[in-house]
């Protein structure tokens, strides 16, 4: 069976390798054929999927990585990555554009709902809403931004915290990842280091990773799979189980704290705030007035 979709896992700066894989797949299957596929991704992989469906060329992808890397080398990485990627998203998805209309039902973006829930979105009502989803999918608190971003009025963070690969069309989805523990991957990165993921490399290193990915994309045969190592999978499974228990405990504590704050009347202030991702600031979404006892009642609502 021929492929009908491709899913790109995350990888931060190493996503240049994923862009190379896409270039190789285009060479192997043809630009027109790949342009008809569906695409999805988590974290930085969502950017590759977006660029694929917007038919960005190899040159545009490399320009994307070179410019971002140059800005990061000059201004720093920690806490600023979201600012850099959002600048490009504004170019790819302009404020009053209609790109979202042709992406609905074809682009699939993974986000993580607090504390550990995966959600995949594929429909939007504006480019701004799509940009917000993309930013949330790449939001690692303190590394990318200092804020956790809301999507559809609920907080969401990096999609790779809950999933790295996923299936769009069963049996015909190519899964591309840098995760060496992934047992479902069809194309898996080779030759990358942790530094390739965490920090921007020199332009020569970015090009090298892109070329490596392009070679792997050109050489991939359907439906070849590259299983992750058994020992690594066991370690990852144990780590995930531990993380789930830990996060579930945090969620329970947070719920108990929320109940206590609600009963004390202190939670009302938090509920009157929302985060404006475009303006990068908190703003009030309602005003409140106190009544008898500890109850608070909404008086007027303001437009978001």
C-alpha positions in Angstrom: 0.0 0.0 0.0 1.3 3.5 -0.9 1.6 6.1 1.9 -1.2 8.6 2.4 0.1 10.4 5.5 3.2 11.2 7.4 3.8 12.0 11.1 6.8 13.9 12.3 7.9 13.5 15.9 9.5 16.3 17.9 13.2 17.2 18.2 13.6 20.9 18.6 16.7 21.9 16.6 17.1 18.4 15.3 13.9 18.9 13.3 16.3 20.0 10.4 16.8 16.2 10.0 13.0 15.7 9.8 12.8 18.4 7.1 15.5 16.5 5.2 13.4 13.3 5.5 10.5 15.2 3.9 12.8 16.3 1.1 13.8 12.7 0.5 10.2 11.5 0.5 9.4 14.2 -2.1 12.2 13.0 -4.3 11.1 9.3 -3.9 7.4 9.7 -4.4 7.1 13.0 -6.3 6.2 16.5 -5.1 2.6 16.3 -6.4 2.0 13.0 -4.7 3.4 14.1 -1.3 1.4 17.3 -1.6 -1.8 15.2 -1.5 -0.8 13.4 1.7 -2.1 14.3 5.2 0.5 15.4 7.7 0.8 15.6 11.5 3.3 16.2 14.2 4.1 17.0 17.8 6.3 19.8 18.9 8.8 20.9 16.3 7.5 18.1 14.1 4.3 20.0 13.8 6.2 22.8 12.0 7.6 20.3 9.5 4.0 19.0 8.9 2.7 22.6 8.5 5.5 23.4 6.0 4.9 20.3 4.0 1.2 21.1 3.5 2.0 24.7 2.7 4.4 23.3 0.1 7.5 25.0 1.5 10.6 24.2 -0.5 13.9 22.8 0.8 15.4 26.3 0.5 12.6 27.8 2.7 13.0 25.1 5.3 16.8 25.6 5.5 16.2 29.4 5.6 13.8 28.8 8.5 16.4 26.8 10.5 19.4 29.1 9.6 17.6 32.3 10.6 16.3 30.8 13.9 19.7 29.4 14.7 21.4 32.7 14.1 18.9 34.5 16.3 19.3 31.9 19.1 23.1 32.1 18.9 23.0 35.9 19.3 20.1 36.3 21.8 20.1 33.0 23.7 17.9 29.9 23.7 16.3 29.3 27.2 13.0 31.0 27.6 13.1 32.6 24.1 12.4 29.7 21.6 8.7 30.5 21.5 9.4 34.0 20.4 11.6 32.9 17.5 9.2 30.3 16.2 6.2 32.6 16.5 7.9 35.1 14.2 8.0 32.5 11.4 4.5 31.3 12.1 3.3 34.8 11.5 4.9 34.7 8.1 3.6 31.3 7.2 0.1 31.9 8.7 -0.6 35.7 8.3 -3.2 37.3 10.5 -6.0 37.7 7.9 -5.0 34.7 5.7 -7.2 31.7 4.9 -4.5 29.0 5.0 -6.3 27.3 7.9 -9.2 26.5 5.5 -7.1 24.2 3.3 -5.3 22.7 6.3 -8.5 21.7 8.2 -8.8 17.9 8.2 -5.3 17.5 6.6 -3.0 18.9 9.3 -2.9 17.1 12.7 -1.2 18.8 15.6 -0.6 17.0 19.0 -0.8 18.9 22.2 -0.6 17.8 25.9 -3.4 18.7 28.2 -2.4 19.0 31.9 -1.4 16.7 33.5 -0.7 14.0 30.9 -3.5 13.8 28.4 -2.8 13.7 24.6 -5.1 15.6 22.3 -4.8 15.9 18.5 -6.4 18.9 16.8 -7.2 19.2 13.1 -9.8 21.9 12.7 -9.5 25.7 13.2 -11.5 28.8 12.6 -8.7 31.2 11.8 -4.9 31.4 11.2 -4.6 33.0 14.7 -6.2 29.9 16.3 -3.9 27.6 14.3 -0.8 29.6 15.3 -1.9 29.4 19.0 -2.2 25.6 18.6 1.2 25.4 17.0 2.8 27.5 19.8 1.2 25.3 22.4 2.5 22.1 20.7 6.0 23.5 21.0 5.7 25.0 24.5 8.2 23.5 26.9 7.8 25.8 30.0 11.0 27.8 30.7 12.8 26.4 27.6 10.5 27.8 24.9 8.4 30.2 27.0 7.8 31.1 30.6 4.1 30.7 30.1 1.8 27.7 29.6 -0.5 28.5 26.7 -4.3 28.0 26.5 -5.9 26.2 23.6 -9.7 26.3 23.4 -9.7 27.9 26.9 -7.7 25.0 28.4 -4.0 25.0 29.2 -1.8 22.9 26.9 1.9 22.2 26.5 4.4 20.5 24.2 2.8 17.6 22.3 5.8 15.3 22.8 5.2 15.2 26.5 2.3 12.8 25.8 3.2 11.4 22.3 6.0 11.3 19.8 4.4 9.4 17.0 0.8 8.8 16.0 -1.3 7.2 13.3 -3.3 9.4 10.9 -4.4 6.8 8.4 -4.0 3.2 9.8 -1.5 1.2 7.8 -0.5 4.0 5.5 1.1 6.6 7.8 4.9 7.0 7.7 6.2 7.7 11.2 9.4 9.8 11.4 11.2 10.3 14.7 14.5 11.0 16.4 13.4 8.9 19.4 15.7 5.9 19.5 13.3 4.1 21.9 10.3 4.3 19.5 9.2 0.8 18.4 6.7 2.1 15.8 9.1 4.3 13.8 9.5 3.8 10.0 12.3 6.3 9.7 14.5 6.9 12.7 17.4 9.5 13.0 21.0 8.3 13.0 24.0 10.3 13.9 22.3 13.0 16.0 23.6 14.0 19.4 21.7 15.6 22.4 23.4 18.9 21.5 21.8 18.7 18.1 18.4 18.7 19.9 18.9 21.2 22.7 21.0 23.9 21.0 21.4 25.6 17.6 24.3 24.2 15.7 26.5 25.9 13.1 25.0 26.3 9.7 27.2 23.5 8.5 25.8 21.2 11.1 22.2 22.0 10.2 22.9 21.3 6.6 24.6 18.0 7.5 21.6 16.9 9.5 19.3 17.9 6.7 21.3 15.9 4.2 21.4 12.9 6.5 17.6 13.0 6.8 17.2 13.4 3.0 19.3 10.3 2.4 17.2 8.3 4.8 14.0 9.5 3.2 15.2 8.6 -0.2 16.3 5.1 0.9 13.2 4.2 2.9 11.2 1.2 1.6 7.5 0.7 2.5 6.7 -0.5 5.1 10.1 -0.8 6.6 10.2 -0.3 10.4 13.1 0.5 12.7 12.3 -0.9 16.1 13.8 0.7 19.2 16.1 -1.3 21.4 14.5 -3.6 24.0 16.5 -2.3 26.9 15.7 1.3 26.0 12.0 0.5 25.6 12.0 -1.1 29.0 13.7 1.9 30.5 11.3 4.3 28.8 8.2 2.3 29.9 9.4 2.4 33.5 10.1 6.1 33.3 6.7 6.8 31.7 5.0 4.8 34.4 6.8 6.7 37.1 6.1 10.0 35.5 2.4 9.2 35.2 2.1 8.3 38.9 4.0 11.4 39.9 1.9 13.7 37.6 -1.3 12.1 38.7 -0.3 12.8 42.4 0.4 16.4 41.5 -3.0 16.6 39.7 -4.8 15.3 42.8 -3.0 17.8 45.0 -3.8 20.6 42.6 -7.5 19.6 42.6 -7.6 19.6 46.4 -5.9 23.0 46.5 -8.4 24.3 43.9 -11.3 23.1 46.1 -9.8 24.8 49.2 -9.2 28.0 47.3 -12.7 28.0 45.9 -14.3 27.5 49.3 -12.2 30.3 50.7 -13.2 32.7 47.9 -9.6 33.2 46.7 -9.9 31.3 43.4 -12.1 34.1 41.8 -9.1 36.3 41.0 -7.4 33.5 38.9 -10.6 32.8 37.0 -10.9 36.4 35.9 -7.6 36.2 33.9 -6.8 34.8 30.5 -3.6 34.7 28.6 -3.4 36.6 25.3 -0.8 34.7 23.3 -0.5 37.5 20.6 0.0 40.3 23.2 2.1 38.0 25.5 0.2 39.3 28.6 -2.6 38.4 31.0 -5.8 40.3 30.6 -9.2 40.3 32.4 -12.0 38.4 30.8 -14.7 39.4 33.3 -15.3 41.6 36.3 -16.6 40.2 39.6 -18.6 41.6 42.5 -18.8 40.0 45.9 -22.2 39.1 47.4 -23.2 37.6 50.8 -20.8 35.1 52.3 -17.9 34.0 50.2 -19.7 33.7 46.9 -18.7 35.8 43.9 -20.9 36.5 40.9 -19.9 37.5 37.4 -21.2 41.0 36.6 -20.1 41.7 33.1 -18.0 39.8 30.5 -15.5 41.4 28.2 -14.7 40.2 24.7 -11.7 38.0 24.5 
